Amino acid sequence: MSNQDSQEKIEPTTEENIAEVTENSEEQANSEPSEVELLQAKISELETAVKQAKEGQARANAESYNAQKRMEQETTKAKKYALQKFAKELLEVVDNFERAIDSAEQSGAEGAVVEGLHLTHKSLLTVLTKNGVEVVNPIGEKFNPDYHEAVGITPNAEKDMVGVVLQKGYILHDRSIRPAMVQVGA
């Protein structure tokens, strides 16, 4: 073979090789994403994951803050109303003092005994007031079922107005610990 024959054989072979390589490259480009496309997809995926993690962190922070506020409110409320049961039991003592004062005054007891009962009663009410317990004595007020308990009707009072208080009520801060027993006008 001559040189020319060999060149002719090489040239078509080289052109065929280039065509094959080009076809293979196009097939790879069509069938598989390039490395740049893979990296861009990975970046997008990681950005989405970071965004979701930040949103989750923000939600967790908000939830933690809300839980802390709720606990503070519950603690404050527990402190505020911790004396409720004790105060309610002391109300019986206050009622007994009031009965003793009435009985002593009716029986004509010595002035010193009656005054001692009055001072002790006043002292007990002062201690209760310092701790948030207040008397509900609603004569002439509109009937309020949150603070009053109607046990009868009185004809000489206006409609829905408290006419007679049979037993004083008491509240601890803003919560009723014993409603006042009243008669209401009809």
MARGUMI-556379 format. One record per residue: residue in one letter; x, y, z negated of N, C-alpha, C, O in turn. Coordinates in steps of 0.05 Angstrom, whole numbers, plus 5000, padded with zeros to 4 digits. Each point is the difference from the previous one (the first is absolute). Layout:
AXYZXYZXYZXYZ;...
***
This chain:
M501649775000498450235000501750255000502250014989;S496850175024501550255002499250194977498049954986;N503450255012499550204980497350135004498650074980;Q500849975044497550135006497749824993498050104989;D502249655016497949824992499649994970497849994990;S504450024996499849994971498850264989498549994980;Q502050235033498950254990497050015005498450104984;E500949785040497150005005498549824980497850074992;K503549725001498849824980499950144973498149964985;I503950195008500150134973497950224999498650034980;E501450135041498150234999497249914996498650114983;P500349705033497249934995499749884971498050054987;T504049815004499849894974499950224979498549984981;T503150225022500050224981497450155001498950074978;E500049985044497450145003497849824987498250104987;E502049655018498149824988500250004969498050004986;N504550015004500450014971498950264988498750004979;I501750225035499050264990496949995000498850094981;A500149805039497149985001498949824977498050064988;E503449725007499249824978500350144974498249984983;V504050165012500450144975497950214996498950044978;T500450115043498050214999497349874994498550104983;E500949685030497549874995499849904971498050034986;N504249855005500249904972499750234980498649974980;S502650265026499850234982497150114999499050074979;E499849935044497250105001498249804985498150094986;E502449665018498349804986500450034969498149994985;Q504450055007500550034971498750264990498950004978;A501350215038498850264992497049974997498850114982;N500049735036497149974999499249814978497950034988;S503649765007499249804981500950064972498549944981;E503850185015501050064973500550304997501050135018;P498249984959500550284996503050054996501549824990;S499450415017502850074998500750044970498250024983;E504350005011500950034973499050274989499450024976;V500550185040499150274992497049984992499250114980;E499349755036497149974994499649854974498250064985;L503449735011499849854975500750174976498649994980;L503550185022500750174978497950214995499450074977;Q499450045044497950204997497649874986498750134983;A500649635024497749864988500749964970498250034983;K504249895011500849954972499950264984499150004977;I501850225035499950264986497150084994499450084978;S498949885042497250074996498849824978498450104983;E502249655016499149824980501050084972498450004981;L504150085017501150084975498850274991499650044976;E499950145042498750264993497249954989499250134980;T499449695032497349934990500249884972498450074982;A503549765013500449874974500750214979499049994977;V502750205030500850224982497650174993499650074977;K498849995043497650174996498049864981498950124982;Q500749625022498249844983501149994971498550014981;A504249965017501249984973499650274986499550004976;K500950225038499650274987497150044992499550104978;E498649815038497250034993499349824975498650094983;G502649675017499649834977501150124975498949984978;Q503550145024501350134977498350234990499750034976;A499250135043498350234992497549904986499250114979;R499649685031497649884987500749904972498450044981;A503849825017500849894974500650234980499349984976;N501950245033500550234982497450124991499750074977;A498449965042497450124993498549824980498850104981;E501349645024498749824982501250004972498649994980;S504050035019501450014974499350264985499549994976;Y500450235039499350264988497149994989499550094978;N498749805038497249984991499749824975498550064982;A503049725018499949824977501050134975498949974978;Q503250195025501250154977498050204990499650024976;K499150135042497950194991497749874986499050094980;R500149685031497849854988500849914972498350014981;M504149895015500949914974500150244980499349974977;E501750265033500050234982497250084992499650074977;Q498649935042497250074993498849804980498650084981;E501949665024498949804981501350024973498649964980;T504050115018501350034975498950244985499449994976;T500250235039498850244987497249944990499350094978;K499249775038497249944992500049814976498450044982;A503449775017500249824977500850154975498949944979;K502950255023500850164977497650174991499550034976;K499250095044497850184994497749864985498850124982;Y500649635026497749864988500849774982498449834993;A504150174998500949784982498649994974499649794988;L499550455002498750024975497049945001498650034980;Q500349915043497249975003498749804981498150074986;K503049705012498949794982500250094971498149974985;F504250135007500450094973498250234993498750014978;A501050185040498350244995497149914998498550104983;K500749715033497249904999499449884973497850034989;E504149825000499749884974499950214978498649964980;L502950265023500050214980497450165000499350124980;L499249865042497450155001498149894979498350154990;E501949605003498349894979500750134973498250054984;V504450005012500850144975498950285000499150094979;V501050055044498950275001497050004994499050164985;D499649655027497149974995499449954970498250114988;N503549725000499649944971500550254983498750044980;F503350115027500550254985497750195003499250124980;E499649905044497750185004497649904983498650164989;R501049585010497949894984500550054970498150074985;A504449905007500750054972499650294992499050064979;I501750135039499550284995497150064997499150144982;D499249755037497150054999498949884974498350134987;S502549645006499049864976500850164975498450034982;A504150065017501050154977498550264997499250084978;E500350065044498650254999497149964992498950164985;Q499849635023497249944993499749924971498050064988;S504049805002499849904973500950214979499749954976;G501350275034500850214981502749954987500350074976;A501549805037502649934988501650264995499350215010;E502749774974501750234993501150135025500449875020;G500150384978501150155022502749915009500750015024;A501049904957502749915006500049745017501649975018;V496549864976499849745015499150065028501249905019;V496850264984499050075027502150155016500449955024;E501050234962502150155015502349825008501150035021;G499649784962502149805006499249845025501749955017;L495849974984499049845023500150185025500949905022;H498350354976500150185023502950045010500549995024;L501450054957502850045008501249755013501550025019;T497849754970501049755011498849965028501449915019;H496150144984498649975026501350195020500549935023;K499950324969501350205018502849925007500850035024;S500749864957502749915006500049775020501750005019;L496549824978499849775018499350105029501149915019;L497050284982499350105027502350165012500349995025;T501250154959502450145010502049815012501150055022;V499449734964501949805011499049885026501549975019;L495949974982498949905025500250205023500649935022;T498950334972500150215020502950035011500450035024;K501549954958502950025008500749785019501850035017;N496949744981500649775017498049985023499949795013;G498750424993498350015024497149914997498649985019;V500649954956497249924995498350244994500750154981;E497249895033498350234995497149914996499149795010;V499450374974497249944994498250095023500550215012;V497549624994498050075020497450044984498849814991;N500450445006497550074986498350165019500150255000;P498349625017498850135023497350124996498450015019;I500950094958497350124996499750245020501750175001;G496149825013499450215019501449985027499650165018;E502049634986501449965026498349825017498249864991;K502450145035498749825019501049724995502449964995;F495849845007500749724996502149915020499650045024;N502649844967502149905017500549714992501049954978;P498349865039500349724993502949914995500449794989;D501550375020502849934995500850044970501749874990;Y496950334997500750074973497749964980500450034976;H497249925034497749984982498549735005500149895022;E498750014957498449765002497250074990499650054976;A498549955042497250074993498749764986500049785010;V499050274966498749794985497150074994498649844987;G500550395022497350074996499350265014501750135013;I495749954984499150245013499050194978498649914981;T502050345022499150204981498150195015500850115021;P496849944969498150175014500650294999499150165017;N502549934964500550294996502550105014501050214993;A500149645026502450085015499350025030498149865009;E503450305005499550025029500849745014501449834989;K497550145035500549755015503049975006501350205007;D499749564989502849935004502050154982502450015006;M496650114973501750144981500149844974498049884992;V504350124995500349854975498650164978500650244996;G497649644990498550134979501049934973500350174983;V500349575012500849914973502549825004500049835018;V502050214965502449835000499849824976500150094977;L499649655028499849804978502749924990500449954976;Q501650045042502749934993501950145019499649995024;K502450154965501850155017501749815017500549774992;G500250335031501749855018502850104998500550224989;Y501449635022502850095000501349935027499349805013;I502550374996501549955024503050014994500950154982;L500649695032503050004998500950125026499849875021;H501350374977500850165024497550045017498450174993;D501249695028497650045017498349755002498149995015;R502649814969498649745001498349964975501050054977;S496649875027498249954977500849754985500249795012;I500250244962500649764984497549914985499849774991;R498450425005497449934988498050225009500350234993;P497749695023498050205008498350104977499549854981;A499650395021498250114979497349885004498949995022;M499949924956497349895001498150234997500050144980;V498349905041498350245000497149935008499449795010;Q498950414984497249995010499950225020501050234996;V497749715027499950195023497150095003498149854996;G501750405013497350115006498949885025501449945019;A495950024981498849885023498750205019498849925020;
***
